[in-house]
Structure formats: structure tokens, C-alpha cells
Amino acid sequence: MKIPYELFLLDYLVVVAFMFLIIHSTRRMLNKEISWTKIVIVHFLLAIVINTLSRTIIETYMFLSKGRNMSEFQIGYLFNRFMAYIDINYLIYFVMVCIIYFYYYSQQMQFTKNQQTILENHLLGTRLKLVNSQIQPHFLFNTINTIVSLIKTNPERAANTLVDLSDFLRETLYLKEEQFIPVKKELSNLRKYCRIVKTRFGEKLQIQQKIDLDILNVFIPPFIIQPVLENSIKHGFSENHKALKIEISLKSKNSTHLQIEIYNDGQPLSSPLGLEATGLGISSIMRRLENLFKENYAFKMNNCANKPGVKTVIIIPLIKNSIRQNYFSNPQ
């Protein structure tokens, strides 16, 4: 039996129209992350509605094309025609749904793969910047020059400084995969750095630490204090500040947060978080804190109101060993 051209065209237009409806509904359900149970129910109901409408349109056209009156059009006739084509209609519908879902999931997998590549590149870049922020060339050159000058006058101190530099660079270059390290590990690395800079500046530089012993085993991002200390030394000394005193304090705040304070009595800031805070080390800390803790942190660098000098305050969540692995899914 030859199918009329008009009927073939009508059937094609109906299929295309409902295909766009299926595509639109599928996209909405995927974007809203609806459960699979609801998706199956929705598609089952859509299949009934769409197949009923499509058969109604086609059968109505066929009925009218024979010159018959609409008053003769019976629901029973439409139901019989619907049941006659129900298997092929459902097959077509669910084949279309499978094709659409396969297309969207292929796109999603490709997007996820691209995002993963971008994140990996970003992580690598961040690590390289972090490493670079710890071993600025001027720090290396100054330390090496100090060691060279001590070789003849104080060989033992030169050797000790060289060991500290070696240990410090090893810890900096070979960062572990963990996002957090214990406070006592951070302080151990910091002591090596302090001994190195103390060797260079001698009595002109005093560094004091006040550490709450209860927080030694909590976890913090690695190398979060040293860049602030380096920034304090770099900008604290000036023509009017030939000597510099730095105080480092770590304590628990309300048993929920760790508060880190680095104070120096040197050159004041020209403006809060101005040019002095735009160095790679400080900006790297701020980016890392934002990535790790979102809005649950504080970083302030200001001139002191009641005494000369600059105070930097860092407040982050108090992360214990038992919860650090689940921190990102369950922020404390």
C-alpha cells in the first residue's frame, strides 16, 4: 500500500516536533539532577501523552482526508488505532530518548574531562607558584652569600646554615599531596627559615614565638606562615627601622578556629593590603585560603593602632586529624 506524500510529511513533522519536546524535557531533567526513578516515570507519562497526541493528529488527518465528517469520528476507533501502533510508537520514543541521553552524557563526559585537565593544570601552576614563593632568588642569593662569608670566620655556623637551607628547600620542593600538615611540622619548617634569616641579620632581627601547645597537632595548609614572615622582614626594615622585632602567635579561638598573628615593629604599611601585600607569597596565601575555606576564613594585614608596626592576622577553621579527610564535604 502506497503511503500518501502528505501523510508521510505530516508524520515526519509530528515526529520532529515531539523530538524537540523530548530533547527539551531531557535537558531540564539532567540539569536539575532529578533521580532516575522520577525520570523513568516522567518519560513513561510523556510517552503516553506524545503517542496519544501524535496518533490523534495523524488519524484525524486520515479521517478527514477521506471526506468524512468529524461527527463520525469515534473514540473507540482512535483507541483501536492507538493500540495497533503502540509497540512501534513506544519503540520509537524510547530509541529517541536513548539517543538523546547518550548524546548528553557524551557531552558531559567530555566536559568533565576538559574540566579535570584544566584543574590539573591549575593545580600544577599553583604548586609551582607556591614553590617559587618560598625560594625567591634574592633569598637564595643572600643566604648563599652569608654562608660564603661565614666559611672562613665561623665554619661551624656556615655548615649549620647550609644544612638548614638544604632541609628547608627539600621541604619546599617536595610538597606532599596532602592539603594540610600538622602545626608542629609547619613550625619545624619555620624554625629552619628563622635560623637562616637570623644568620644573615644577626642581632638586628629578633623573632619570638608564642604557641598554644594544644594546637600543635591540628592541621593547617603548608607554608602559610613563612611568606608572611618573609614579607615582614622584607618591608619591615627601612632607613628609619634598622632593627626589627617579630612576634609570631598561634592559638585556638573559641575552640573552632585557629588564629595566627604575625607582628613586626618595623616600617608601617602605606595602605592596608597595599603594595606590600601584593607579592607572590602573600597573594598565593590568600588564593589558597579562599580555595580551601571559601568564606570561612579571615586574612587581615593592618598597621597597629596602639603601637608602631604591622600586624597580620589569619583565622582558619580548627582542623583535627579525625576530621581533616572529610573537611571538604563537612566543613567545621
Secondary structure, 3 states (H helix, E strand, C coil): CCCCHHHHHHHHHHHHHHHHHHHHHHHHHHHCCCCHHHHHHHHHHHHHHHHHHHHHHHHHHHHHHCCCCHHHCCHHHHHHHHHHHHHHHHHHHHHHHHHHHHHHHHHHHHHHHHHHHHHHHHHHHHHHHHHHHHCCHHHHHHHHHHHHHHHHHCHHHHHHHHHHHHHHHHHHHCCCCCCCEEHHHHHHHHHHHHHHHHHHHHHHEEEEEEECHHHCCCEECCCCCHHHHHHHHHHHCECCECCEEEEEEEEEECCCEEEEEEEECCCCCCCCCCHHHCCHHHHHHHHHHHHHHCCCCEEEEEECCCCCCEEEEEEEECECCCCHHHCCCCCC
